[in-house]
């Protein structure tokens, strides 16, 4: 057909009487679809497409790299974004759970130099730090303990079986992260054992185009950081690599640290099963001032962690998704840095895992079946059972691994996601069998949601369990005594909430109740003078939370003074049915929390982001007085903290200045360990397109 013939036919078509007006709703992904609108008595209205794309992609100033100053820094509920709430990838809007999503812009604009500090701004997350800047942090969700939180890296379980203190040993620089998803509440039916309190999934992203990015930062207390990353695309592959070096002399004696991360993500595209391989390594050396007992201010620790995984997904009608992974963590700990031979421990954990699931989308939704396998092993000088074949500790002459233990877990799961008009449901169960005490159990769950205009009403009920860590079971030290008779802990959680989302704003209100049986905790029994692990009888946790986001730039344009604002509030209570004791973790929960965020312009493309946080922790701690050599029981004090980041981006360059704890408020998250006061840093970054 010639161009003139095509024009003539369209003129005749416009002169005909139109029998109906059809509204364009979606692409049907057929190469011939456009011809369906030619030479027929139909009138198509496709303006909806333009409006939809305008909502999802507001106009911004074009630059060589995404301008995060012009991006809405929100944690929002968006349609068509894959999340972790179900085993098979699902979209955000139908999910019948509370899910927070920290966006790329939020990460780029926050006054933080590491991943752990980003999480302290998330709703319902309790980030308890012993050391700043990612030295060591415990992540808890909804009043759970840090051992009840599963950490994923691109969907791969990297949680540490020795202790949850090391689950955040993540070899990824903050500049390589695309987003962070936080699933609140039990998720054993989705991710297996230990996902009792919630899940944190860190998702890295490869930037579009070929690029090299580098940044440097420095600040008080001898803080220095240098990082670089590169992304290279070809027709069938994508490769991303990053490296980071960060160190500080410490804000008080024996709080120095030296951290190095290296990470690569490689994707191979093909017509059968695209493959995604990730490799990572992190090394941390730090002064652990009072980390595991205030009586010992000169503790020291060295950690290095290796991560490797490969996963794929077939492209057929039935999608088959296999994955294999391995994680190794080496831990070297000394009680007195000036005399390491006096008391030291060596630990090495290895985690091997494999999983496969198959999913098929039918008329009413998606059906998923799958298998999970996970093996956890430890070699140690202190944790485990005596081994008949001691092994030498690499790089430490004369040191031996004299103890060992291992356990494995196998699971079979099934899940059905149902979409019926405005109703959505996800129901399923996981059958788990583990070698620890030869236990087996079924962990079911159901999530429901109903969409009514801008509102979504949802409810869920889920059952979960977690196994004790190797530290819970075996540790014997100057201040801690483990318990080899510990039983697994179990919980059932009920949740209900309402979500409202609009082009310019979003809001969430939710309530949950969690009943926990045989909860594991470290407790202080008065004159015993040591912390012991025990199974508590029962815990009843109730919580209510509210959060909201306003994208002012979407409402009034990029020239408006306020770019965005957000807030979150949470109130939690835990009732115990047991005797009188001091709790080290479980009952020292964050009972009241408030987070406020404001991003605004200062002048042209100079912007500022403020974070104001208030927290009130339940429980008490044993306050060690070094002068008198005595301990007294003290309650945690509530406190406010203000963080600020000022940044400017011009073409490929970006500069920033930031301060955490602007008010210089002395505070602690765990026991006697005082966290830094005001800490000022500044830096710059540059990006090059290849």
Buried (B, 14 or more C-beta within 10 A) or exposed (E): EEEEEEEEEEEEBEEEEEEEEEEEEEEEEEEEEEEEBEEEEBBEEEEEEEEEEEEEEBEBEEBEBBBBBBBBBBBBBBEEBBBBBBBBBBBBBBBBBBBBBBBBBBBBBBBBBBBBBBBBBBBBBBBBBBBBBBBBBBBBBBBBBBBBBBBBBBBBBBBBBBBBBBBBBBBBBBBBBBBBBBBBBBBBBBBBBBBBBBBBBBBBBBBEEBBBBBBBBEBBBEBBBBBBBBBBBEEEEBBBBBBBBBBBEBBBEBBBBBBBBBBBBBBBEEEEBBBBBBBBBBBBBBBBBBBBBBBBBBBBBBBBBBBBBBBBBBEEEEBBBBBBBBBBBBBBBBBBBEEBEEBBBBBBBBBBBBBBBBBBBEEEBBBBBBBBBBBBBBBBBBBBEEBEEBEEBEEEEEBBBBBBBBBBBBBBBBBBBBBEEEEBBBBBBBBBEBEBEEBEBEBBBBBBBBBEEEEBBBBBBBBBBBBBBBBBBBBEBEBBBBBEEBBBBBBBBBBBBBBBBBBBBBBBBBBBBBBBBBBBBBBBBEEEEBBBBBBBEEBEBBBBBBBBBBBBBBBEEBEEEBBBBBBBBBBBBBEBEBEEBBBBBBBBBBBBBBBBBBBBBEEEBBBBBBBBBBBBBBBBBBBBEEEEEEBEEEEBEEBEBBBBBBBBBEEBEBBBBBBBBBEEBEBBBBBBBBBBBBBBBBBEBBBEEE
